[in-house]
Amino acid sequence: MIIEALTFKLALDFTKYLRKNRIYLADVKLDFFDRSRHEYSDFADLAAMQSYYDQNYVPLDNCLLGSLVGIQFFRSTSDTYDFPTSYKAVDVLGNVVVSPGAGFDLQRNDQRTVLKDRQLTLLRNTIGEYLKFYNELKFIYVTGIYSPCYAEPGWSENTWWLRSLRETLVSSTNQSSFPYTNTVIQTKPPVS
């Protein structure tokens, strides 16, 4: 289930990256799309997502495509500052709306706005990076021009691209290199 595993790993890496920045996701709703229907699964937190990944996608099966998995919704909390913050992201795969939660200390809310806005910008930028890679995998999945199981990379149009994404996303199951800024993803084989 190569596409399913890679898109799930992308969502997992996204969650790990935010955790590194002290933004903790909860109530994550993932959309499993198989070209004809959407099925949604809820995950309580990063540990639940990691457990699901380890049980279902390790080792990775290159021959089956599976579904396209994407983050549809999540709630998050953060302890980055000396006060708690919370956020909610809705329709991440469509017209994403990220909204901050409200605190109860109205006198301090104005002073904290700068810090909240900084964190909100990080969250929105990270969602943008997530969507960039998700849309690449979605393009490969939707066009259907690939042969992950029986052909050498480069044999068909998107096989090389899929192989490059696989090497980037699954290089290490325990660590996340998201947002993959130090990796080179090749969409076409080198010209000889």
N, C-alpha and C positions, 0 to 999 in steps of 0.2 A: 504494500500500500504506500507507494512512494510519494504521491502527491499529498495524501492524507497525513502521512508521517511528517513530511517537510512543513506543511502548513501548520500542523499542531506544534511542531518544534519551534517554528517562528513565533507562535503565540506564547509558548513557554519561555523562550528567550526574551521576548518583550517584557514578560512578567518579572523575570530575573533581573533584567536591566533596571526596571523601575525600583525593585527591591534594593538594588545597590545604591540607588539615590534616595532611599528611605521612604519610598512610596509603596505601600503594601496593598496589593489588589485582593479583593474579596468579591464574592457573588459574581464570578465571571461566567458569562453565558456565551458558549461557543456554538456557531452555526456549522453543521455538517451538511454540505450541499452535494448531492449526487447527480446533478443535471436535471432531475425531474422533481425533487422534493427537498425541503429543508427540514432537518431534524436538529433540535436544540438540546444541548446538555449543559447542566450547571455544575460549576466547580467552586467549592468553598474558598479555596486559596491556592497558593503555589504548590504546597505539598500534595494536594489532591491532583493537580495537573501533572506533577512530576510522576506520581504513582501511576496514573493512567497511561502516560507516555511509556514508562518502563514496562508495564504489563502488555501493552498493545503494539508497540513499534520497535522494540529491541528484541532480536535483531531486525533490521530494516529489510522488508521484502521489496525488491525492485520490480517484480513482475506484475503486481496488482497496483492499480491506480488509487482506488479508494475514493473518498469524498474530498471536497475542498473544504478545509476547516478555517473559520475566521472568527475573530472576537466580535461579538455583536453588542455586548453590554458589560460594564463592570463598575463596581464601587471601589473606592480606594481611601485609605487614610494615610496620614504621614505624621511623623514625629521629628521632622527635620529641624523645626524651630522649637522654642520653648513653649509653644502652644500647639494643640492638635489642629490639623486641617483635614478636610475630607473633600472628595470629588466624586462626581458621577459622570460616566461617559455612556451616551446612548447612541445607537445606530452607527457604530464605529465603521462598519463596512460601507455605509451609505453617506448620508449627510451628518457627519459626526457632530454631536453637541457635547461639550465638556463643561460642566457647571460645578462651581465650588459650593461646598456646604456653608452654612452660616453658623457663627459662634454666638454666644450669649452675652459677651462683654461688649456692649455697643461703644463704650468710650475708647476701647483699644482697637476696635475693628478698623478704623481709619489708619491708625499707625501700622497695622499689620497688612494692609492692602498691598504694599510694595512687595513684601515677602510672598504673599499668596499669589500675586500676579507673576512673580518670577517662577514659582513652582508650577503654576498653570501653563506658562509658556513652555517649560520643560516637558510637561505632560503632552501638550499639543504637538510639539516638535517630535517627540518620541512616537506618537501615534502616526505622524506623517511618515517617519522612517519605516514603521511597521507596514503601513499601507503600500509603500513603494515596493517592498519585497513581496507582500501578499499579492499585489496586482501583477507582478512578474509571474508568479506561480499560477495565478488565475488565468493569465493569457495563455500559458502553456497548456493548462488543463482544458480551457474552452476551445482553443484551436485544434487540439487533439493531434498535432503533428509531432509525434515522438514515439520512440520505441525503447523503453528503458530495459526490457528484459532480454531481448534476443539480438539486438544490434549493437555494434560498436559505436561509441559516441562520435557524432559527426555524420553518421549514416543517414539520419533524417533531420529535418529542419530544427527541431527543438531538443533533440537528444543531448547535444553538447551543452546547451544552456541548462538543461535539467541536471546534468551531471555536475556542472560547475556550482549550481545552487546546492545540490546535495552535499558536495564537499565542503561548502561554506557552512551550511546549517548543521550538519551532523558530524563535524570534525571532532567534537567532544560532547559527550552526553552530560557530563557533570558541570561544564562551564558554558557560559554564554559569551559570545563575542559581539553581541548585538550592540550597536547598530551596524556592524559589519563594515565599518569605514576603512579598515586596514586590509580588506580582502578584495581581490580582483575577481569579478564574476564575468566570465566570457560568454557572450551570447552566440558566437560562431567559432568554429575551429580555426586555429591559426592557418594562414595561407602558406602553402609550401612551395 
